[in-house]
Amino acid sequence: MRKDKDLYVLCQTGVRTTQAVNILRSSGFERVQAVEGGVQAWKVSGLPLDRQKGPIPIMRQVQIVAGSLALIGGLIPNLRWIAIIVGAGLVFAGVSGTCGMALVLSKLPWNKPQPGQSKGKDTCGSCVS
């Protein structure tokens, strides 16, 4: 990618956009602009979106797996230890900012970049062209 080309950066809600802009500028990209409000603001403005199919975002996968395990552990008396372990893992993730389940889930085949897809490609389901 040419570093002198216009580049517009946005994330789902706009929270991480500033970080990405700073990283790109420090990497030599000259014409980087932050799109305030993220994909949601882009949609509201009626600007075009190029929708890409991708896996469910990793944190939603964590919520699905953790919630399912906690539910199973809570419903089946002999498996209550599962709910305890999942709860402890969620507390650790919140305190440390490191989610072991997300790290494990990221290794699964559907969370790996597909051929022709860059490693940093957005997998939230909405990419802007």
N, C-alpha and C positions, 0 to 999 in steps of 0.2 A: 504494500500500500504506500502510495506517495505521501510524504509528510507535509507537503505544501497544499494539499487538497482540503476543502471544507469537510469537517467531520463534526457531526452532531451526536452528542452522547446523552443517553437517557436510560433509566432503569424502570422497573415497574411503577414505582411511586415517586421517584426523584431523590430518594434519600441517599443513595450511593453515587449519584451522578458527580458530585463535586470531587469525591475521591478519585473517580475514574478520569475526570478532566485533568486533575493535578498530575496523575501518573502519566497520562498521554503527553502533556506539555513537557514534563521532565524527560520524556523519552524522545523529544525533538519534534513532536507534531506541532505545527505553527498555528493552524487555524481550527482550533477546537472550541466548540460552543456547547454549553450545558442547556438542555431543554428542561426548563423548570416544570415540575409537576409530573414528570415521567410519562409513561405510556398512556396513563389515564387522561392527562391533559392533552396529549397528542390526539387521542380519540375524540375528546370533547371538541377540539378545534376542527374536527372533520378532515384532518390530514390523512394521507394514504398510509395503510399498514400492510406489510407483506407478512401474512400469517404463515408460520412454519410449524409443522407438527413436531413435537418433541416429548420427552418424558415429563411426567408431573414434576414440578419443582421439588428439589430434594427435601426441603423442610415440610412440605405437604406429605411426602412419602414417610418422613419421620413421624408426623402426627398420625397418619393412618396405621403404621406398624405399632407405634407405642400405644395408641389408643386401643387397638385390637388386642395386644398382649395384656394390657391392664384389664380390659373387659373380661377376657378369658380367665385371667388370674383371679379376678374378683368374683366371678360366677361359679368357678369350680373350686371347692374347698381345698382339695389336695394340691392345687396349683397357685395358691395365694402368694407363694414366694416369687412367682413371675411378676406380679403386680408390684411387689416390694422392690425387686431389682430394677424394673422399668422406672418406677418413681425415683429411686436413688439416682439412676442415670440421668433423668430429667433435671433433678436438683443440681447434679454435678455440671451438666451442660449449661444451666443458667448461671451458676456461680463462676465457672471457668471460661465460658464462651467457646468451649470445645464440645462438640456433640459426637460421641463415639458411634452412635447409630447412623448419623449422617455420613461419617467416614466409611463405615461398612457398606451402606447403601450406595455410595458413590462408586464403589468397585464393581457393582453389578453391571451386566452387559448393556442394558438399556440406558444406563447413565454414562456410558463411554461415548466420546465423540464418534460420529459416523464418518465413513470415508467422504472427504470433501468438506467436512465441517470442522471449523477451527476449534481448538480446545476451549477457548473462552466464549464460544457461541452461546447466545441466550437460549435457555431451555424453558423459559416461562410460557412459551406458546405464542408470543407476540414479538416479532422483530421488525424493525423499521428499515426500509430500503432507502 
